[in-house]
C-alpha cells in the first residue's frame, strides 16, 4: 500500500506540477502575463459578477403576445384570401386563441375551406420540433362557421422561433455597447439570460433590452382633426397614437405601414448640420428605398409619422420626394439617447416584448471589497488550520499542510482550466474546503495512531491506517458530493459558483489526502526509517477515552426532541426572514458619497414615493445602507419602476453598489426548487447509505440529518438572519457535512459489528464513538476555524451563509454522536439476545474477536 513505483510517482508529481502551473497565472496581473511567451499558460479564473461588478438580467418573453400577433395576422390573411376568392363573409373576429368567420352563402363553404387551406398547412419547424408543425387547426362543426385555433404545438413553435430571434437581437444590442465578454444564452422555453461583466451603467442596459424597437413609417391621417377622433371614433383604418413628449401629443395615424425597420440597412447617431442637435441618420435597403420613394412622391405636402413601439417620435411634412433611400430621425434626443436608438435600429426589432423578471447588479467598488474580504478570510482561515494541524500532529501535520497547499492549488488550477466562474460564495467554498480537506488527513492519522497503539509496527500502522480509512473517506465524500450536485442543479449565479468550487474541492481532497499525503509519508518512511510516530505538541483527546455516550441517550433524545419541536413551532408561528429570492421584491445596497449614511432621511424620502413596504438598515460600515422594498402588485414591470424611483431619489447622495430584483415569477420558482432540492438530496443520500450499509443506518442518517435541518431553520427564525438562496446552499452543505461525520461513526460501528459478535450494542456504539471521537473533534475544530475566519472577515454579503454553516457544523457533530448512533439501538440493529444485557459491561471493556 505504501509502495509507489517510479512511474506512479512521476505521474503524481506531474499532476501536482501541472495544477501548480495552471494556478500560477492567477498570482499575476493580466498586463504581466501578456508579456510572457505564448506557450506559457495564461488562463486565469473568471471572476463572477459579484466580484468584478456587472449585471445579471433574466428576460422573459410572453407567449400570449405572440398568440395575439398571430391572431391579428390570421384575421388579415382570412380577409385577403376570401376577398381574392370573391367569397362573401361576415362576423370576422376572434378571442382567446381562436379566429372565426361566417360564410354568408352555404354553397361557398367548401370553396372557402379550399381558399383558407394555407392557414392549416404544416410549417417546417426544423430544429425546434424535429419536423413539421400545424400552427392552426380548423373546426367546421357548426354549419357555415369556420373556427381557426392556434394549437399548443403552434404556440411552442412560435415561442421557440421568436426566442431564437430575440437572442440574436439581444446579442447584437449588448455587443453594440462595447462591453467585454458578455453572455447571452437561452434559459428554458421562454427566457434569455444576459450577463455583462464590468458594466458601469446597468440602467442603460435595461432600457436597451426592454424596448421592442419596432420602427415603422406611416402616414398621418389629416381627414379629420385628431381631437374629433378622440371625442368620437377614429376613421376606419386609422388609430390615435401619442408622441414621446411630456405631455404627450396625440396624432391620428393611418394603420397602413409604408416601410418598417426591417428594411433599414444602417442607422447612426449624428448631428443636424443646421441646428447641431443630435439626430439619427438612417439608410434603407433597396426594397425599402423604393417603397419610401414611391410613398413620398405620392404624398408631397402631407405629414408622415416615424413611430417607435407605437409612440410617435416625429411627424415631419413631406416637402419633396425622398428618393435617395436615406433620411434623419429628429426629436428631443440627447447624444446618448440618439446613440441608443441607433443601436436598437441596427440590432433590429424584437419579435415580442421582453420583461425583466430578475436583476442582480453589483458595482465594481463592491466587487473589489468582496475580493479583499475573501482574500483576508482565506489567508486567516488557512493560517489557523495550518497551525492547528501542526499542533495536533507535529511532523505528520506538516505533511498534511503541504498536501493542503497542493489541494488549494489544484482547486484554483482546475477552475482556471475549466473556465469556471469564481464567485464570492465560491471563495467561501475554497475556505470551507480548506477546513474540510484536513478531515481525510485527520481520519487517516487517527487510524494510524490507533493501529500503533494496538501493537503494530510503525510501517504496519501507517499502511493499515491508509487502507482502512479509504472506504470511510470515499463514503463520507460521496454523501457531501450528492448534496453539492443537487445544489448545482437548483442554484443560480453565485450559488452555482459555490457548488462548482465545493465539488472540485471534494474531488481534489480525495487525491491530496489519500494519494499525495501517502506519497509524502512513504518518502519520509524510506528516508527517516522512524522507530516511532512523530509526537504532537498537544494531545486533544487522550487515548483510551471512555465516555458513556449511550448512557445519556435518553436525555439527549429528550433535549433534541424538545429543541426540534420548539424549532417547528417557531417556524410555523413566526415567519422566516425570507430574502427577495423567495418572496420577491427589490434589494438595494448604497454607500454614502460623503460622510455617514442618514437612515432616517432615507426612510423619509422613500416613504414619499408610494412604493409600499420599505426597510432601511445599516449594513456593515456606517456609510453602507441596505434597502429592501416589498413585492409590487403590478408584477415584473412594477418591480423595475421601483428601482427607477429609488435611484432617482438617492443617486445624488449615494453610490448604488448592489441591486437585486426578483419578480414574483422567479421567486415562486426558487421556493419550489428549494423544496425539491432538499427532498432530492435526502433521497439520494438515503439510497446511497442504504446501498453501502443496512436500512437502519440509512434511516438513522436521514433522521439525524433532518434534525440538523430543523435546528438550522430554528436558528434562522430566532436570529432573524435573512433566508435566501445562499442560506439554502448552507443547509445543503450542512447536510453533506453532517452525513460526513455520521458516515465515519457508522463505518466504525459496522467494522466493530463484524469484530465483536456478542458485545451489547450500546457498549459497541460507545466504543465506536470513542474510537472516532478524536477525529470527530479535530475535524469540527478545523472546519470551525475556517468558518470563523469567514464570519469575521468575509464581509456582510455572505454572513448569513457562514453563520448558518457555523451553527450547522456544531449541531452536525452533535447529531452524529447523540442522534445517529443511538437510533441504531432504537431500530434494533442487533438482535435481542445480544442487547438484553446491555447494562452489564463486558469484562475489561473488550470482547473476543472472531
N, C-alpha and C positions, 0 to 999 in steps of 0.2 A: 504493500500500500504506500510506503514511503519511498519506494524506488522509482526514479524517473530516468528513462532512457535519455541519451543525449539528444535524440531527435525531438522527444516530447519537451525537454527543457528549452530547446531552441524555439519551438513553436510558442511556448508560454511567454518567453521573453520577447519574441517578435510581436505577439499580441499586445503585450504591455507597452512596448516601444511605439507600436502603431497608434494606439489610443493616445499616448502622450503627445505624439507628433500632431495628431488631429486636434487635440485640445489646445496646443500651444498658440495657434493664431488668435485665440480669444484674449491672450495677455497683451496684445499689441494693437495700437490704433490702425485703422484701415490705411491711413496715409503711409505708415511704415511698411505694411505688408505689400503695398503697391510697388515699392522699390525693389522687392526681392525677385529672384528669378521665377519664371513661370512654373517650373517643376516643383517649387515649394508649396505645400498645402496652405491655402489662404482662406478657406471657408470658415466663417465664424457662425456662432449660434445666431439665429434670427430672434431679435427681441420682440416680444409681444407688444401690443398697443398700450398695455398698462405700464410698460417700461420705457418705450421710446415716444409715447404720445401718438395720437391719431384717432381715427373714428371707425367704429364698427356699427354698421347700419343694416338692418334687416327689412327688406321691402316685400310687400305682399300685393299680388295682383288680384283684383276682384273678378271672379268668373262671371258674376251677374252683369257686369258692364259689357263683357264680351258677348253674352247672350243678347243683351239689349241691342247692341250694334248689329248682330247677326239678324235679328228680327226686323230691324229697320231696312237692312239690305234686302231681306226676303220680300218685304212689302213692295219695295221699289221694283224688284225683279218680277213679281207677280203682276204688278200694274203694267209694266212694259211688255211682258210676254203676252198677256191677254189682249192688250191693245193691238199689238202687231198681228195677232191671230184673228183680230176682229170678233172677239168673244165678249158678249155683254156680261157684266158682273155688278154686284152690289155688296155692301157690308164688309169691305176690306178693312181689317183691323186685327188687333191681337192683344193678348195679355199673358203674363207669365212667360211660358216658353212656347206659346202657340200663336200662329197667324192663321186666320181663317178668311175665306172668301166664298160668297154665294153666287153661283152661276144662274143668271136670270132665265135662260132657256134650257129646260131639261134635256133637249136634244143635243145641246152643245157640251154636255158634261164630259163625254169621252174625249172630245176634241180639246177641252180644257186640260184634262189629265195629260194628254199627249203633249200639249204645249208647255206644261209645267213639269214635265218629267225630269228635266235637268236639275230641278231642286232636290230630287230624291236620289239622283245618281251617286254612287260611291265616289269618294275622292281618294286619291293616292296619299296615304298617310306616311309612307316611308318609315323612317326610324321610330316615329312616335308610337305607332301601334303595331308595326311589323307587317302591314298590308294596306288594305283599303278600309275606309270608314264611311258609314252612311250618316251624314250630318242631320238630315231631315227625314222624318217619317210622315207618311200620308194616311189620314183617317177619312174615309169617304162613306162611313156607315150611315150617315144621315143624307137622304136624297138631296142633291143639288148643293150640298155644303162640303167644301174641301178644307180640311184642317191639316196644317203643316206644323209639326212639333220638332224642336231641337232635341236630338237624342242625347243620352248620357255620354255615349262614345263621341258624339259630335262636340259636346262641351269639353270633354277631356282633350280632344284633338285641337280645338281652338285654343284652349288654355296652354297646351304644350307648345304649339307653334308660336303663340303670342309671347310666351315666356322666353323661348329661344331668341326671338327677335328683340325682345326687351333687353336681354343680357348683352346682345351686340350693341344696342343703342347706349345702354348704361356704360359699357366698357369704353366706348368712344368718348362719351361725355367725361368720364373720370380721367381718361388719358389726356384729354384736352386741357385739363387743369395743370398739367405738368408735374404731377405727383410721382414719387418713385415707388415702383413695385406694388401697385395696388392689386387687390384680389377681388375679382368679380366672378361669382360662381352660383350655379343653381343650387337651391336647397329645397328639397321636397317637390311637390307638384305645382306650387303656385308662388314660390318665394325666390328672392335673389339676395344673396349675402354680399355686401360691399365692405371691404376693409381697406382703409387708406392710412398707412403709417406716416407719421410726421406731419400730418395735415395741421396747418395753423388756423384755418377758418372753417370749422365744421358746418357752420350755419350756411355758408355759401354752397357747400356740397349738398346739403339737404334741399336747398332751393332749386339747384340744378337737377337733382334726381327726382324731385317731386313734381316737376312740370311735365305735362304730356308733350308740349311743344308742337301742337298740331296747328300748322300755319296754313291759312287759306286767303285767297284774294277773291272778294265778292263785290258785286255792285251794290251801291246804296239805293234803296227804293225811294224815289222822290215823287211818287204818285200821290202821296198824301203826307201831311205833317206828322212827325213822329208822335206829337202829343195826342193827336186824334187817334192814332193807333194804340196808344197807351190807355186812352179813355174808352175806346170801343174795342174793335177787333182788327188785328193786322190783316192786310190783304192776303189772299191765298198765295202761297209760295214765298212769303216773307215773314221775318221774325224780328223782334226787338232785342238788340244786343246793347251792352253798355261798354263804355270805354274804361281804361285803366286809371282815369283821372280821379281826383278826390275833390269834390264829389263826382261820381261817375256821370257821364253824359250819355243819354240814350240815342241809339241810331236805329232806323228801320232798314234792315238788310235783306236783300234777296237771298233765298236759300241756295240758289244755283251757284256752284263753285266754278270760278273762271279757271283758276290754276291753284294747285296746292303745293305744300312744301316738298312733296315727293319729287317735284320737278326742279328743285334747286340743285345747282351744280356746286355753288360755293357761297359762303357768307363770311364777311369780315367786318370787324369793328373799325370804323374810320371817323373822320371829322368832316362836317359840311364845310366846303370851301368858302361859302358866303357868310354863314353865321358862326362858324367854328364850334358848332355844337356836336356832341357825339351822335353818330348815326350808324346804321348797319347797312353796308353795301352788299347787294346780292346779285347773283348771276344765275339765269335759268339754263337748263339743258335745251337741246334743240326743240324738243316737243313742247316744253314749257314756254320757250321764247315765241314759238309760232302761235300758240293759243293766246298768250298775253298780248302779242302784237295785234292779232285779229280782234280781240275784245276791246283794246284801247282805240283801235281805228274806228270801230262801230259806235263808240260811246264818248267821243270828244265832247268836252263841256260838261260831262256828268261826273258824279263823285263815285269813287270806288274805295272799298274799305280793306285794310290789311288787318286780319283777325288772327289772334294767337290764343288758343284754348278758349274760344267763344268770348273773347274780350277784344274790343276794337283798339288797336294800337294807334292808328291814324286813319283819316278818311280824306285824302287829297283829291283835288279836281284834275281830271284828265285834260290837259291843255292841248296836247298833240299826241298822235300815235307814238307808242313806245315800242320801237322795232328792234332795238339793239340787244334785247334779251337780258338787260340788267337794270338796276334801279337802286333806290335807297329807301330804307325804313327809318322815319324820323319820329321822335316822340320825346317824352320827358326822361331822356336817358342820362345816366352818368357814364363815365368812361368804363366802369366795371360792369354796370348793367348792360351796356351795349355789347361788351365783350362776352358776357354770359349768354345773351340772346344769340350772338353769332355762334357760340359753342353749341347751343341747343339746336340751331338750324343746321349746322354742319353735321352733327351727330345723327340727326333725323328724329322723327316723332315716335313716341311710344305708342304701341297699339292699344294700350289701356293705361289708366291711371295706376301708379304705384304708390301705396301708402306705407309710411314708415311705422312699423309695429314694434320695433326695438331699436334703441340707440344707446351706444356706450362710447363716450368720448373722453379721452384723457389728454390734458395739456402736457407739453414737453417738460415743463417745470416739475410737475408731479411725478412724471416718469423718472427724471433724474433723482428726485428724492427717494423714490422706491428702490432704484438701483443701489443707491448709497446705503439705505436701510437694510436691504438684502445682503449686501457685502459685509456690513458690520455684524449682522446677525450670524451670517455664515462663518466668519472668522472667529467670533467669540464662541459659537457653538462648537466649532472644530477644536479650538484650544481646550475647552472644558472636557470634551470627550477624550482627546488625546492624553491629557494629564490624568484623567480618571483611569484610563486603560493602563497607563504605566504604573500608577499607584496600585491598581488591583492585581496586575500580573507581572510586573517587573519586566525582564527582557522579553518574555513572550508578548507582553503588552506592546513593547517597542515594535516587534514584528507585525503585530496586528495593526499598529498605526501606519506602518509602511503600506500594508495592504489597503488600509483605509484611504491613503493618499492616491493609490492606484485606482481605487473604487471611484473616487471623485473625478479623476482624470478620465476614466472610462465613460462616466455619465456625460461629461462635457464633450468628449470626443465623439461619442455616438450621436448626441444631439446635433453636433456640428455636421457630422457625416450625413445624417438623415434629413438635415434641413429643418428639424423640428423647431417649434417656436418656444422660446423661454419666456414664461410669464412670471409675475410676482408670486402667485401660488406655486409656480414651478421652482422658484428659488427656495420656497418653504419646503417643497418636496425634496430638494437636494439636501437641505439642512436636516430634514427629518430622517432621510436615509442614512445620513452620517451617524445619527444616533442608533438607527436600527441595523446598520451594516455590521456593527460590532456584535450584534446579537448572535450571529452564527459563530463568531470567534469565541464569544463567552461560552456558548454551548459546547464547542469543541474543547476549550481549555478546561472547563469544569469537568467534562467527561474524562479528560486525560488525568486530572488530579485524582478523580475518583478511582480510576483504574490503578494509578500508582499506589494509592492508599490500600487497595485490595491485595497488594503484594507483587504486582507485575513490575518488570524492569522498566527503565525509562523509555527505551525504544518500543517495547511491547505496549506500554501505557499510551504512548503517543500514537502508535499505529492503530490500536484498538479504539482510542478516543475518536480519531478521524473516521474510522469505519462505522462505528455505532452512531455517530452524530449525523451521518449523511442522510439517512431516511427521515430523521426529525427535521433537518434543515429543509429538505425538499417539501415535506408535508406542510410545514409552517409557512413557507414562502408561497406555495401554490394557493393556499387559502387567502393570503393577502393579495395575490395576483388576481384571483377571481373577483374580489371586491373592486380592484383597480380597473379591470376590464369593463365592469358594469359602469363604473364612474366615467370612463372614457366614452362609453356608449350614450349616456344621458347628458354628459356635460357639454358646455359650450364655452368658447373663448378661454379665459384664464383657467377655469376648472379642468377643461380638457388638457391644457398645458400641464397642470399638476399631475393628472393621471398618466400622461406620457412620461414625464420625468420620474414619477414614482415607480412606474412599471419597469423602466430601464434600470432604475436603482435596485429593484428586487432581483432582476436577472443578473446584473453585474455583482451583486452581493454573493450569489452562489459561487461565481467564478473566483472572486478575490478571496473570500473567506475559506473556501474549501480547497480550490486548486492552487492559487498563488500562495496563500499562507502555508499550505502543506509543503510547497516547494521551498519556501524560505526556511521552514522548520527542518526539512531534510538536509538542506545545505548546512545549517547550524549543527545538526547532529553529526554529520560527516567530519566537520572541521573541529568542533569543540569536544566531541565524544564525552558528553557530560555524564557524571555518575548520579546526578540528582536534578530534578526540575528546578528552574530558577525560582528564587524566593521572591515573594511580593512584599513591598514595604508595609502594606496594610492588609489584614485579613478581615473582610466584612462579615462573612458568615463562617463561624468556626466549624471545622469538620466534626461530624458526629452529632450535629444539632438534631434534637428530637422534640419538636413542638407538637403537641397532641391536637392537631387541627380538627380532626373528626370529633373530638370530644366536645367541641363548642359549635358543632354544625347546626344544632337546633337554634342556638342563639343567632348565628349568622343568617340562617334561613329566615328567622323571625324579623331580624333587622332589615334584610333585603326586601322581604315581603312588605314591611311597613313603608320603607322608602319608595318601593315601586308603586304601591297603592297611592301614596302621597303624590308622587310624580304624575300618575294618571289623573288623579283628582284635580291637581293644579292645571294640567294640560287641558282638561275638559271644562274647567271653570274660568281659567284665565288664558286668554289668547297668547300665543307666542308673538314676539315682536317680529312679525313677518317683514322681510325686506321686499323691495319692489319686484324681485324675481318671482315671488309667489302671489302677491296681491296687486301688482301693477302700480303705476304711478311714476313719479319722477324723483330722482335724487341728484342734487347739485352740490358740489364742493367748491367753495370760493375762498379766496385769500385776499385779505385787505391790502390795497396798494400802499397805504400809508397808515402806520400805527396799528393798534389792535382793532379787531372787528367789534362792532356795536350790535349785539344780538337784539336788543330792544328796538333799535332803529330799523333793522332788517325786518323783524316781525311786523312792525307798524306799517312799513312801506308795502310789504307783500300782502298784508290783510286787506289793503285797499284795492287790490287787483281783482277781487272776486274770483279766486281760483280754488275755493274750497279749503279743506283741511291743510294747514301748513305747520310743520315742525321745524324749529330752528335750534341748533345746539352747537356748542363748541366742539371742535374735532381736532384733538391733538394740541397744537400750538394756539396761543391766544389770537393769532391772526387768522386762523382757519375756522371755517364755519361749514356745517353740513345742513343742507336744507332738504326736507322731504315734503313732497306735495302729493296728496292722495289721488286716487284714480278719478278721472273725469268722466262725467256721464255721457259726453259726446263721442266717446270712442277714441281711436288712434289719432285722428286729426286734432282732437281737442287736447290730447297729451302734448303734441308738438306746439300748439298755441301757448300752453303754459310756459314752456321753455322760452319762447319768444318774449312773453310778457316779463318773466323774471330777468332775462338777460337785458331787456330794455330798461328795466328799473334799476339794476345794480351794476351794470358794466362800467359806469364811470368811476366807481369807488372800489370795485373788486375784480380780481382776475378769476376767470372761470377755469378751475383746474380739472374738474371731472364732471361729466354729465351722463346720467344713465336714465333712459326712458324705456319702460316696459309696458306695452299696451295690454289690455285685458285678454286678447287672443293668446299672446305668448305666455303671460303669467299663468293662465289656466292650464296650458300645455305643460309648463315646467312643473307645476304642482302634481299633475298626473304622472309625468315621467319620474319624478322623485319617488312617489309611492311605488310605482312599478319597479324602479331600480332597487329599492330596499328589499322588496319581495324576491326579485330575481337573484340578488346577491345571496340572500339567506337560503334560497332553494338550491343554488349552485353549491354553496358550502356544505349544506346538509347532505347532498348527494355524494360529494367528494369524501366527506368524513365517513359516511355510511359505507362507501366503497372501500376505504382504507382500513376502517375499524369495524365495530359492530354497531347495531342500531342504537344501543344505549349510549354509546359515545356520541353519535350524531345528534340525537335528541338533546343530550346534555349540553353539547356545544352550542346548539341553537338557542336553548333556554338561557344559557349564560350570556350569549350574545344579545338576545332580546332584552335581558336585564340591563346590559350596558347601554343599549339604545334608549330604553325608558329612563334610565338615570340621566343620560345626557340631555334628553328632552326636558326633564325636570330642571336640570342646570340652566338651560336656556330660559325657561319660564321664570325661575327665581332671580336670575341675574339681569333679565331684560335685554340680553345680548340680541342683536339683530340676527334673525334666522333667514339665510339666503342660500344661494347655490354653493357658496364656499362652506357654509355650515353643513349642508348635505354631504359635501365632499369630506368634511371632518368625520361625520358619522360613519360613512362607508369606509374611511381609513381606520377608524376605531374598530369597526367590525373585523377588518383584516388583522389589525394588531392584537385584538383580544383573542381571536382564533389562534394567532401565532403562539401566544402564551399557553392557551388551553391545549393545543396540539402537543406542545413539549411535555406537559404534565401527563396527558393521555398516552403519549408514546412510552413514557416510563412506566405507567400503570400497565400497559399491555405487555411490556417486557417482563415486569415483575409477576404478572399473572402466569406467564409461562415458567418462570423460575421457581415461584413459591406456590405450589399447587394447593396447599392446605392452610395457608396463612389467612386468618379472618380478613375480610375485605376492608373494614375500617383501618386496621393496622397496616395493611398493604398500601392503602391510599396515603396514610401518614408517612410511610417510608418513601413512597414515590415523590410526594410533595417536598419532604425534607431533602431528598437527594437532588432535586431540581431547584431548591429554594435559592441557592447562591446564584444560579443562572437567572432565575426569575427576577431576583432583586437587582442584580447588576445590570441586566438589560433594561429594566424600568428606569434605573438611575441614569444610564447613558441617554436614553430617549428623553427623559425629563430635562436633562441638562441642555440638550439641543433645543427642546421646545421652550425652555425658559429664555434662551437667547432670542428666539423668535418673538416671544411675548414682550420682552423688554426692549428689544432693539429693531424688530421687524416692521414697525410702523402701524398706524391705525387701520389701514385698509384691510389687513389680514388678521387683526387682533381677535375678532370673534372666532375665526377659524383656529388660531393657535391656542386660545384659551379653552375651547371645546376639546381640542386634541389633548391638552394637558390634563384636563379633567378625565377624559376617556381613558388615557393611559393608566391613571391611578386606579380607576374602577375596573379597567380590563384586567389589571394584575390581581385585584381583589377577587373578581369573579372567577378567575381561573383556579384559585385556591379554595375559596369558600362556597362557590356555587357549582361550578362544573364538576369538580371531583366528588363532593357529597351526593350529587344527583345519581351517581353510579350505584350508590347503596340503595337509594330510593327505587331505582329501576331494577334492583336485584340482579346486578351483573354476574354475581356468583351465587350458586345455589344456597339454600337454607342451611345445609349441613356445615358448610364452610363458614357461615356467618352467624350461626346461632350462638356461638360462644364468643361473640365479638368483644365483650368487655374484658376477657381474660387474656393478658399478654402472653405471647409466645416466649418461652424461656430464652433469655439472652437477647431478645429482640430479633432473633433470626429464625429462619426455617431451613429445613434440609432441601437443598436444590436437587431436582430430579431431571 
